[in-house]
Amino acid sequence: MSNISDILQGEYESEYGNEYDLSVQKQFSKPKIYTASGNLKKRWYVYFSYRDPKTNTLKR
């Protein structure tokens, strides 16, 4: 018969095991908006990074 500790440990591993797997790399970053500190006379733009398949590094 399992005790409550074993049951909780199994549930924790199955629920959160893949969430914090650091071997899986993100393919894209979240988009960010450059607002020029609210200055409407300057150019605003959206930027993000993506993973280059050849070098496996994030590029903007």
All heavy atoms as a GROMACS GRO file, in nm:
protein
  507
    1MET      N    1   0.084  -0.118   0.000
    1MET     CA    2   0.000   0.000   0.000
    1MET      C    3   0.089   0.125   0.000
    1MET      O    4   0.183   0.134   0.076
    1MET     CB    5  -0.090  -0.004   0.123
    1MET     CG    6  -0.183   0.113   0.133
    1MET     SD    7  -0.285   0.095   0.279
    1MET     CE    8  -0.439   0.139   0.211
    2SER      N    9   0.060   0.218  -0.087
    2SER     CA   10   0.139   0.340  -0.098
    2SER      C   11   0.099   0.438   0.011
    2SER      O   12  -0.016   0.443   0.052
    2SER     CB   13   0.115   0.408  -0.233
    2SER     OG   14   0.153   0.325  -0.337
    3ASN      N   15   0.196   0.515   0.053
    3ASN     CA   16   0.161   0.619   0.148
    3ASN      C   17   0.137   0.750   0.073
    3ASN      O   18   0.163   0.762  -0.047
    3ASN     CB   19   0.267   0.634   0.258
    3ASN     CG   20   0.402   0.675   0.203
    3ASN    OD1   21   0.412   0.723   0.092
    3ASN    ND2   22   0.505   0.655   0.283
    4ILE      N   23   0.089   0.850   0.140
    4ILE     CA   24   0.050   0.976   0.077
    4ILE      C   25   0.170   1.048   0.013
    4ILE      O   26   0.157   1.113  -0.089
    4ILE     CB   27  -0.024   1.068   0.178
    4ILE    CG1   28  -0.086   1.189   0.108
    4ILE    CG2   29   0.069   1.114   0.286
    4ILE    CD1   30  -0.204   1.155   0.026
    5SER      N   31   0.287   1.031   0.072
    5SER     CA   32   0.408   1.094   0.017
    5SER      C   33   0.440   1.041  -0.123
    5SER      O   34   0.474   1.116  -0.213
    5SER     CB   35   0.525   1.070   0.111
    5SER     OG   36   0.642   1.121   0.056
    6ASP      N   37   0.430   0.909  -0.140
    6ASP     CA   38   0.456   0.848  -0.271
    6ASP      C   39   0.354   0.894  -0.375
    6ASP      O   40   0.389   0.920  -0.490
    6ASP     CB   41   0.455   0.697  -0.261
    6ASP     CG   42   0.571   0.642  -0.180
    6ASP    OD1   43   0.673   0.713  -0.168
    6ASP    OD2   44   0.559   0.529  -0.128
    7ILE      N   45   0.230   0.904  -0.336
    7ILE     CA   46   0.124   0.947  -0.427
    7ILE      C   47   0.148   1.091  -0.472
    7ILE      O   48   0.141   1.123  -0.590
    7ILE     CB   49  -0.014   0.931  -0.362
    7ILE    CG1   50  -0.044   0.783  -0.340
    7ILE    CG2   51  -0.122   0.996  -0.448
    7ILE    CD1   52  -0.167   0.756  -0.256
    8LEU      N   53   0.177   1.178  -0.375
    8LEU     CA   54   0.201   1.319  -0.409
    8LEU      C   55   0.325   1.336  -0.495
    8LEU      O   56   0.327   1.418  -0.588
    8LEU     CB   57   0.213   1.402  -0.282
    8LEU     CG   58   0.084   1.420  -0.203
    8LEU    CD1   59   0.112   1.496  -0.074
    8LEU    CD2   60  -0.021   1.490  -0.286
    9GLN      N   61   0.429   1.261  -0.469
    9GLN     CA   62   0.551   1.270  -0.548
    9GLN      C   63   0.523   1.229  -0.693
    9GLN      O   64   0.570   1.292  -0.786
    9GLN     CB   65   0.661   1.182  -0.488
    9GLN     CG   66   0.793   1.192  -0.559
    9GLN     CD   67   0.857   1.328  -0.548
    9GLN    OE1   68   0.836   1.401  -0.452
    9GLN    NE2   69   0.935   1.364  -0.646
   10GLY      N   70   0.447   1.124  -0.712
   10GLY     CA   71   0.414   1.079  -0.846
   10GLY      C   72   0.329   1.180  -0.921
   10GLY      O   73   0.350   1.205  -1.040
   11GLU      N   74   0.235   1.242  -0.854
   11GLU     CA   75   0.151   1.345  -0.916
   11GLU      C   76   0.234   1.466  -0.954
   11GLU      O   77   0.216   1.526  -1.060
   11GLU     CB   78   0.038   1.385  -0.822
   11GLU     CG   79  -0.070   1.283  -0.809
   11GLU     CD   80  -0.143   1.258  -0.940
   11GLU    OE1   81  -0.171   1.354  -1.012
   11GLU    OE2   82  -0.169   1.141  -0.971
   12TYR      N   83   0.324   1.506  -0.867
   12TYR     CA   84   0.409   1.622  -0.894
   12TYR      C   85   0.497   1.599  -1.016
   12TYR      O   86   0.509   1.683  -1.104
   12TYR     CB   87   0.496   1.653  -0.772
   12TYR     CG   88   0.593   1.766  -0.793
   12TYR    CD1   89   0.552   1.898  -0.785
   12TYR    CD2   90   0.726   1.741  -0.823
   12TYR    CE1   91   0.639   2.001  -0.806
   12TYR    CE2   92   0.815   1.844  -0.843
   12TYR     CZ   93   0.772   1.974  -0.834
   12TYR     OH   94   0.859   2.076  -0.856
   13GLU      N   95   0.557   1.482  -1.024
   13GLU     CA   96   0.645   1.451  -1.137
   13GLU      C   97   0.568   1.445  -1.268
   13GLU      O   98   0.616   1.493  -1.370
   13GLU     CB   99   0.717   1.319  -1.111
   13GLU     CG  100   0.823   1.330  -1.005
   13GLU     CD  101   0.885   1.196  -0.971
   13GLU    OE1  102   0.843   1.094  -1.030
   13GLU    OE2  103   0.973   1.194  -0.885
   14SER      N  104   0.449   1.389  -1.267
   14SER     CA  105   0.374   1.379  -1.392
   14SER      C  106   0.319   1.514  -1.435
   14SER      O  107   0.311   1.543  -1.554
   14SER     CB  108   0.260   1.278  -1.378
   14SER     OG  109   0.164   1.324  -1.286
   15GLU      N  110   0.282   1.600  -1.342
   15GLU     CA  111   0.223   1.729  -1.374
   15GLU      C  112   0.327   1.831  -1.418
   15GLU      O  113   0.309   1.904  -1.514
   15GLU     CB  114   0.146   1.783  -1.253
   15GLU     CG  115   0.076   1.915  -1.278
   15GLU     CD  116  -0.041   1.903  -1.372
   15GLU    OE1  117  -0.099   1.794  -1.382
   15GLU    OE2  118  -0.076   2.004  -1.435
   16TYR      N  119   0.439   1.836  -1.347
   16TYR     CA  120   0.537   1.943  -1.371
   16TYR      C  121   0.667   1.894  -1.432
   16TYR      O  122   0.757   1.973  -1.453
   16TYR     CB  123   0.567   2.013  -1.238
   16TYR     CG  124   0.445   2.081  -1.181
   16TYR    CD1  125   0.380   2.029  -1.071
   16TYR    CD2  126   0.395   2.196  -1.240
   16TYR    CE1  127   0.268   2.089  -1.020
   16TYR    CE2  128   0.281   2.256  -1.189
   16TYR     CZ  129   0.220   2.203  -1.079
   16TYR     OH  130   0.108   2.264  -1.030
   17GLY      N  131   0.677   1.770  -1.462
   17GLY     CA  132   0.802   1.716  -1.516
   17GLY      C  133   0.843   1.780  -1.646
   17GLY      O  134   0.959   1.816  -1.665
   18ASN      N  135   0.751   1.800  -1.737
   18ASN     CA  136   0.784   1.856  -1.867
   18ASN      C  137   0.788   2.009  -1.867
   18ASN      O  138   0.846   2.069  -1.956
   18ASN     CB  139   0.685   1.809  -1.973
   18ASN     CG  140   0.695   1.660  -1.995
   18ASN    OD1  141   0.800   1.602  -1.975
   18ASN    ND2  142   0.585   1.599  -2.035
   19GLU      N  143   0.724   2.072  -1.771
   19GLU     CA  144   0.719   2.218  -1.767
   19GLU      C  145   0.857   2.279  -1.746
   19GLU      O  146   0.887   2.385  -1.797
   19GLU     CB  147   0.626   2.265  -1.654
   19GLU     CG  148   0.482   2.239  -1.683
   19GLU     CD  149   0.428   2.322  -1.798
   19GLU    OE1  150   0.470   2.439  -1.809
   19GLU    OE2  151   0.347   2.270  -1.875
   20TYR      N  152   0.941   2.214  -1.670
   20TYR     CA  153   1.070   2.272  -1.634
   20TYR      C  154   1.185   2.195  -1.697
   20TYR      O  155   1.296   2.197  -1.646
   20TYR     CB  156   1.084   2.275  -1.482
   20TYR     CG  157   0.975   2.357  -1.419
   20TYR    CD1  158   0.870   2.297  -1.351
   20TYR    CD2  159   0.974   2.494  -1.432
   20TYR    CE1  160   0.769   2.372  -1.296
   20TYR    CE2  161   0.873   2.570  -1.378
   20TYR     CZ  162   0.771   2.508  -1.309
   20TYR     OH  163   0.670   2.584  -1.256
   21ASP      N  164   1.160   2.132  -1.807
   21ASP     CA  165   1.264   2.060  -1.879
   21ASP      C  166   1.350   2.160  -1.954
   21ASP      O  167   1.307   2.218  -2.054
   21ASP     CB  168   1.202   1.958  -1.975
   21ASP     CG  169   1.305   1.871  -2.042
   21ASP    OD1  170   1.423   1.877  -2.002
   21ASP    OD2  171   1.268   1.798  -2.134
   22LEU      N  172   1.471   2.185  -1.907
   22LEU     CA  173   1.557   2.288  -1.967
   22LEU      C  174   1.626   2.240  -2.094
   22LEU      O  175   1.689   2.320  -2.163
   22LEU     CB  176   1.661   2.334  -1.865
   22LEU     CG  177   1.602   2.400  -1.741
   22LEU    CD1  178   1.714   2.438  -1.645
   22LEU    CD2  179   1.521   2.522  -1.777
   23SER      N  180   1.614   2.112  -2.128
   23SER     CA  181   1.676   2.064  -2.250
   23SER      C  182   1.596   2.106  -2.373
   23SER      O  183   1.649   2.108  -2.483
   23SER     CB  184   1.690   1.912  -2.246
   23SER     OG  185   1.563   1.851  -2.246
   24VAL      N  186   1.470   2.143  -2.354
   24VAL     CA  187   1.387   2.191  -2.465
   24VAL      C  188   1.410   2.341  -2.480
   24VAL      O  189   1.386   2.417  -2.388
   24VAL     CB  190   1.238   2.162  -2.439
   24VAL    CG1  191   1.152   2.218  -2.550
   24VAL    CG2  192   1.214   2.014  -2.422
   25GLN      N  193   1.460   2.382  -2.595
   25GLN     CA  194   1.491   2.523  -2.617
   25GLN      C  195   1.375   2.591  -2.688
   25GLN      O  196   1.310   2.533  -2.774
   25GLN     CB  197   1.616   2.536  -2.702
   25GLN     CG  198   1.739   2.481  -2.634
   25GLN     CD  199   1.861   2.492  -2.721
   25GLN    OE1  200   1.850   2.495  -2.843
   25GLN    NE2  201   1.976   2.495  -2.659
   26LYS      N  202   1.353   2.716  -2.652
   26LYS     CA  203   1.247   2.794  -2.716
   26LYS      C  204   1.288   2.827  -2.859
   26LYS      O  205   1.402   2.859  -2.886
   26LYS     CB  206   1.221   2.923  -2.640
   26LYS     CG  207   1.166   2.900  -2.502
   26LYS     CD  208   1.139   3.033  -2.435
   26LYS     CE  209   1.083   3.011  -2.297
   26LYS     NZ  210   1.059   3.138  -2.228
   27GLN      N  211   1.193   2.820  -2.950
   27GLN     CA  212   1.221   2.852  -3.090
   27GLN      C  213   1.203   3.001  -3.118
   27GLN      O  214   1.263   3.053  -3.211
   27GLN     CB  215   1.129   2.770  -3.182
   27GLN     CG  216   1.150   2.621  -3.172
   27GLN     CD  217   1.290   2.579  -3.210
   27GLN    OE1  218   1.344   2.628  -3.308
   27GLN    NE2  219   1.349   2.491  -3.133
   28PHE      N  220   1.121   3.068  -3.040
   28PHE     CA  221   1.096   3.211  -3.057
   28PHE      C  222   1.089   3.278  -2.921
   28PHE      O  223   1.050   3.216  -2.823
   28PHE     CB  224   0.961   3.234  -3.127
   28PHE     CG  225   0.953   3.175  -3.264
   28PHE    CD1  226   0.900   3.050  -3.283
   28PHE    CD2  227   1.000   3.245  -3.373
   28PHE    CE1  228   0.893   2.994  -3.410
   28PHE    CE2  229   0.995   3.191  -3.500
   28PHE     CZ  230   0.941   3.066  -3.518
   29SER      N  231   1.123   3.407  -2.916
   29SER     CA  232   1.104   3.484  -2.794
   29SER      C  233   0.969   3.554  -2.803
   29SER      O  234   0.908   3.562  -2.910
   29SER     CB  235   1.215   3.587  -2.777
   29SER     OG  236   1.204   3.688  -2.875
   30LYS      N  237   0.924   3.609  -2.692
   30LYS     CA  238   0.800   3.685  -2.693
   30LYS      C  239   0.823   3.817  -2.766
   30LYS      O  240   0.928   3.879  -2.748
   30LYS     CB  241   0.752   3.713  -2.552
   30LYS     CG  242   0.707   3.590  -2.478
   30LYS     CD  243   0.654   3.626  -2.343
   30LYS     CE  244   0.606   3.501  -2.270
   30LYS     NZ  245   0.552   3.533  -2.138
   31PRO      N  246   0.729   3.861  -2.848
   31PRO     CA  247   0.745   3.990  -2.916
   31PRO      C  248   0.748   4.105  -2.815
   31PRO      O  249   0.676   4.104  -2.716
   31PRO     CB  250   0.622   4.000  -3.005
   31PRO     CG  251   0.560   3.868  -3.006
   31PRO     CD  252   0.608   3.793  -2.888
   32LYS      N  253   0.833   4.203  -2.841
   32LYS     CA  254   0.845   4.320  -2.756
   32LYS      C  255   0.826   4.444  -2.840
   32LYS      O  256   0.856   4.445  -2.959
   32LYS     CB  257   0.981   4.322  -2.688
   32LYS     CG  258   1.004   4.202  -2.599
   32LYS     CD  259   1.142   4.199  -2.544
   32LYS     CE  260   1.162   4.068  -2.469
   32LYS     NZ  261   1.300   4.035  -2.454
   33ILE      N  262   0.776   4.550  -2.779
   33ILE     CA  263   0.752   4.674  -2.851
   33ILE      C  264   0.848   4.780  -2.802
   33ILE      O  265   0.856   4.806  -2.681
   33ILE     CB  266   0.607   4.722  -2.832
   33ILE    CG1  267   0.509   4.617  -2.884
   33ILE    CG2  268   0.584   4.856  -2.901
   33ILE    CD1  269   0.365   4.649  -2.855
   34TYR      N  270   0.923   4.840  -2.893
   34TYR     CA  271   1.009   4.954  -2.861
   34TYR      C  272   0.926   5.078  -2.884
   34TYR      O  273   0.882   5.105  -2.996
   34TYR     CB  274   1.133   4.955  -2.950
   34TYR     CG  275   1.217   5.078  -2.930
   34TYR    CD1  276   1.294   5.092  -2.816
   34TYR    CD2  277   1.217   5.180  -3.024
   34TYR    CE1  278   1.371   5.205  -2.797
   34TYR    CE2  279   1.293   5.293  -3.004
   34TYR     CZ  280   1.369   5.305  -2.890
   34TYR     OH  281   1.444   5.417  -2.871
   35THR      N  282   0.903   5.155  -2.778
   35THR     CA  283   0.812   5.270  -2.786
   35THR      C  284   0.883   5.403  -2.785
   35THR      O  285   0.818   5.506  -2.784
   35THR     CB  286   0.713   5.267  -2.670
   35THR    OG1  287   0.787   5.276  -2.548
   35THR    CG2  288   0.630   5.141  -2.670
   36ALA      N  289   1.017   5.405  -2.783
   36ALA     CA  290   1.095   5.529  -2.778
   36ALA      C  291   1.053   5.615  -2.660
   36ALA      O  292   1.044   5.737  -2.670
   36ALA     CB  293   1.082   5.606  -2.909
   37SER      N  294   1.024   5.552  -2.549
   37SER     CA  295   0.982   5.619  -2.425
   37SER      C  296   0.860   5.709  -2.446
   37SER      O  297   0.849   5.815  -2.386
   37SER     CB  298   1.098   5.698  -2.366
   37SER     OG  299   1.206   5.613  -2.336
   38GLY      N  300   0.771   5.669  -2.533
   38GLY     CA  301   0.648   5.744  -2.556
   38GLY      C  302   0.662   5.860  -2.653
   38GLY      O  303   0.565   5.932  -2.676
   39ASN      N  304   0.778   5.881  -2.711
   39ASN     CA  305   0.800   5.990  -2.806
   39ASN      C  306   0.739   5.953  -2.941
   39ASN      O  307   0.786   5.863  -3.010
   39ASN     CB  308   0.950   6.018  -2.821
   39ASN     CG  309   0.979   6.141  -2.902
   39ASN    OD1  310   0.892   6.197  -2.967
   39ASN    ND2  311   1.104   6.183  -2.898
   40LEU      N  312   0.634   6.024  -2.981
   40LEU     CA  313   0.565   5.993  -3.106
   40LEU      C  314   0.641   6.039  -3.230
   40LEU      O  315   0.611   5.998  -3.341
   40LEU     CB  316   0.426   6.056  -3.106
   40LEU     CG  317   0.330   6.000  -2.999
   40LEU    CD1  318   0.198   6.076  -3.003
   40LEU    CD2  319   0.308   5.853  -3.018
   41LYS      N  320   0.742   6.121  -3.214
   41LYS     CA  321   0.822   6.167  -3.328
   41LYS      C  322   0.927   6.065  -3.369
   41LYS      O  323   0.979   6.071  -3.479
   41LYS     CB  324   0.889   6.300  -3.296
   41LYS     CG  325   0.788   6.412  -3.281
   41LYS     CD  326   0.856   6.543  -3.258
   41LYS     CE  327   0.751   6.653  -3.246
   41LYS     NZ  328   0.811   6.784  -3.235
   42LYS      N  329   0.958   5.972  -3.278
   42LYS     CA  330   1.056   5.868  -3.310
   42LYS      C  331   0.984   5.743  -3.358
   42LYS      O  332   0.865   5.724  -3.334
   42LYS     CB  333   1.141   5.836  -3.187
   42LYS     CG  334   1.233   5.948  -3.148
   42LYS     CD  335   1.325   5.904  -3.038
   42LYS     CE  336   1.421   6.016  -3.004
   42LYS     NZ  337   1.512   5.975  -2.897
   43ARG      N  338   1.056   5.659  -3.426
   43ARG     CA  339   1.000   5.536  -3.482
   43ARG      C  340   0.974   5.432  -3.373
   43ARG      O  341   1.058   5.410  -3.288
   43ARG     CB  342   1.097   5.479  -3.584
   43ARG     CG  343   1.043   5.360  -3.660
   43ARG     CD  344   1.141   5.317  -3.763
   43ARG     NE  345   1.159   5.426  -3.857
   43ARG     CZ  346   1.165   5.410  -3.987
   43ARG    NH1  347   1.159   5.291  -4.038
   43ARG    NH2  348   1.181   5.513  -4.066
   44TRP      N  349   0.860   5.368  -3.377
   44TRP     CA  350   0.825   5.258  -3.288
   44TRP      C  351   0.834   5.129  -3.368
   44TRP      O  352   0.807   5.129  -3.488
   44TRP     CB  353   0.684   5.274  -3.236
   44TRP     CG  354   0.662   5.387  -3.141
   44TRP    CD1  355   0.728   5.506  -3.139
   44TRP    CD2  356   0.568   5.393  -3.037
   44TRP    NE1  357   0.680   5.585  -3.039
   44TRP    CE2  358   0.580   5.518  -2.975
   44TRP    CE3  359   0.473   5.305  -2.989
   44TRP    CZ2  360   0.503   5.556  -2.868
   44TRP    CZ3  361   0.394   5.344  -2.883
   44TRP    CH2  362   0.410   5.468  -2.822
   45TYR      N  363   0.871   5.020  -3.306
   45TYR     CA  364   0.874   4.894  -3.378
   45TYR      C  365   0.858   4.776  -3.284
   45TYR      O  366   0.874   4.789  -3.164
   45TYR     CB  367   1.000   4.879  -3.463
   45TYR     CG  368   1.130   4.891  -3.387
   45TYR    CD1  369   1.191   4.780  -3.332
   45TYR    CD2  370   1.193   5.015  -3.374
   45TYR    CE1  371   1.310   4.790  -3.264
   45TYR    CE2  372   1.312   5.026  -3.307
   45TYR     CZ  373   1.370   4.913  -3.252
   45TYR     OH  374   1.488   4.926  -3.185
   46VAL      N  375   0.827   4.662  -3.343
   46VAL     CA  376   0.813   4.536  -3.270
   46VAL      C  377   0.933   4.450  -3.306
   46VAL      O  378   0.973   4.443  -3.421
   46VAL     CB  379   0.683   4.462  -3.312
   46VAL    CG1  380   0.674   4.327  -3.244
   46VAL    CG2  381   0.562   4.547  -3.282
   47TYR      N  382   0.992   4.386  -3.206
   47TYR     CA  383   1.104   4.298  -3.233
   47TYR      C  384   1.090   4.167  -3.155
   47TYR      O  385   1.021   4.162  -3.054
   47TYR     CB  386   1.238   4.365  -3.203
   47TYR     CG  387   1.260   4.406  -3.060
   47TYR    CD1  388   1.328   4.324  -2.972
   47TYR    CD2  389   1.214   4.529  -3.012
   47TYR    CE1  390   1.349   4.360  -2.841
   47TYR    CE2  391   1.236   4.567  -2.881
   47TYR     CZ  392   1.304   4.482  -2.796
   47TYR     OH  393   1.324   4.519  -2.666
   48PHE      N  394   1.153   4.063  -3.207
   48PHE     CA  395   1.153   3.932  -3.143
   48PHE      C  396   1.276   3.857  -3.192
   48PHE      O  397   1.344   3.901  -3.285
   48PHE     CB  398   1.026   3.854  -3.174
   48PHE     CG  399   1.013   3.813  -3.317
   48PHE    CD1  400   1.051   3.687  -3.357
   48PHE    CD2  401   0.963   3.901  -3.412
   48PHE    CE1  402   1.039   3.648  -3.490
   48PHE    CE2  403   0.951   3.863  -3.544
   48PHE     CZ  404   0.989   3.737  -3.583
   49SER      N  405   1.305   3.745  -3.131
   49SER     CA  406   1.417   3.661  -3.172
   49SER      C  407   1.366   3.524  -3.214
   49SER      O  408   1.262   3.480  -3.170
   49SER     CB  409   1.515   3.644  -3.055
   49SER     OG  410   1.568   3.767  -3.016
   50TYR      N  411   1.440   3.461  -3.302
   50TYR     CA  412   1.406   3.325  -3.347
   50TYR      C  413   1.533   3.241  -3.344
   50TYR      O  414   1.644   3.293  -3.349
   50TYR     CB  415   1.346   3.326  -3.488
   50TYR     CG  416   1.445   3.366  -3.594
   50TYR    CD1  417   1.516   3.270  -3.666
   50TYR    CD2  418   1.470   3.500  -3.622
   50TYR    CE1  419   1.608   3.306  -3.763
   50TYR    CE2  420   1.562   3.537  -3.718
   50TYR     CZ  421   1.630   3.440  -3.788
   50TYR     OH  422   1.723   3.475  -3.882
   51ARG      N  423   1.517   3.112  -3.332
   51ARG     CA  424   1.632   3.022  -3.328
   51ARG      C  425   1.674   2.986  -3.470
   51ARG      O  426   1.597   2.932  -3.548
   51ARG     CB  427   1.598   2.895  -3.250
   51ARG     CG  428   1.719   2.809  -3.227
   51ARG     CD  429   1.705   2.714  -3.112
   51ARG     NE  430   1.667   2.777  -2.988
   51ARG     CZ  431   1.752   2.839  -2.904
   51ARG    NH1  432   1.878   2.849  -2.934
   51ARG    NH2  433   1.709   2.891  -2.792
   52ASP      N  434   1.799   3.018  -3.504
   52ASP     CA  435   1.856   2.987  -3.635
   52ASP      C  436   1.888   2.837  -3.638
   52ASP      O  437   1.962   2.788  -3.554
   52ASP     CB  438   1.982   3.069  -3.657
   52ASP     CG  439   2.043   3.048  -3.794
   52ASP    OD1  440   1.981   2.981  -3.878
   52ASP    OD2  441   2.154   3.100  -3.816
   53PRO      N  442   1.832   2.763  -3.734
   53PRO     CA  443   1.854   2.618  -3.737
   53PRO      C  444   2.000   2.579  -3.765
   53PRO      O  445   2.045   2.474  -3.722
   53PRO     CB  446   1.763   2.568  -3.848
   53PRO     CG  447   1.706   2.685  -3.915
   53PRO     CD  448   1.740   2.807  -3.837
   54LYS      N  449   2.074   2.664  -3.833
   54LYS     CA  450   2.214   2.631  -3.866
   54LYS      C  451   2.306   2.648  -3.746
   54LYS      O  452   2.391   2.564  -3.719
   54LYS     CB  453   2.264   2.718  -3.980
   54LYS     CG  454   2.195   2.688  -4.112
   54LYS     CD  455   2.246   2.775  -4.221
   54LYS     CE  456   2.171   2.748  -4.349
   54LYS     NZ  457   2.210   2.840  -4.455
   55THR      N  458   2.292   2.756  -3.672
   55THR     CA  459   2.381   2.784  -3.559
   55THR      C  460   2.319   2.751  -3.425
   55THR      O  461   2.389   2.749  -3.324
   55THR     CB  462   2.421   2.933  -3.559
   55THR    OG1  463   2.304   3.013  -3.541
   55THR    CG2  464   2.493   2.970  -3.687
   56ASN      N  465   2.189   2.729  -3.422
   56ASN     CA  466   2.114   2.697  -3.299
   56ASN      C  467   2.123   2.809  -3.195
   56ASN      O  468   2.120   2.784  -3.076
   56ASN     CB  469   2.162   2.564  -3.240
   56ASN     CG  470   2.056   2.502  -3.152
   56ASN    OD1  471   1.938   2.523  -3.174
   56ASN    ND2  472   2.099   2.424  -3.056
   57THR      N  473   2.136   2.933  -3.241
   57THR     CA  474   2.137   3.049  -3.151
   57THR      C  475   2.019   3.139  -3.184
   57THR      O  476   1.965   3.134  -3.296
   57THR     CB  477   2.266   3.131  -3.165
   57THR    OG1  478   2.278   3.175  -3.300
   57THR    CG2  479   2.388   3.049  -3.129
   58LEU      N  480   1.979   3.220  -3.087
   58LEU     CA  481   1.869   3.314  -3.110
   58LEU      C  482   1.922   3.434  -3.187
   58LEU      O  483   2.026   3.489  -3.156
   58LEU     CB  484   1.809   3.360  -2.978
   58LEU     CG  485   1.726   3.257  -2.904
   58LEU    CD1  486   1.680   3.312  -2.771
   58LEU    CD2  487   1.605   3.215  -2.985
   59LYS      N  488   1.848   3.474  -3.289
   59LYS     CA  489   1.883   3.591  -3.370
   59LYS      C  490   1.765   3.684  -3.373
   59LYS      O  491   1.650   3.641  -3.376
   59LYS     CB  492   1.921   3.550  -3.512
   59LYS     CG  493   2.049   3.474  -3.520
   59LYS     CD  494   2.093   3.459  -3.661
   59LYS     CE  495   2.230   3.393  -3.664
   59LYS     NZ  496   2.282   3.384  -3.798
   60ARG      N  497   1.791   3.811  -3.375
   60ARG     CA  498   1.686   3.912  -3.379
   60ARG      C  499   1.648   3.941  -3.522
   60ARG      O  500   1.722   3.942  -3.612
   60ARG     CB  501   1.736   4.040  -3.314
   60ARG     CG  502   1.622   4.121  -3.257
   60ARG     CD  503   1.674   4.236  -3.184
   60ARG     NE  504   1.673   4.202  -3.042
   60ARG     CZ  505   1.701   4.288  -2.949
   60ARG    NH1  506   1.740   4.407  -2.978
   60ARG    NH2  507   1.695   4.253  -2.825
   0.00000   0.00000   0.00000
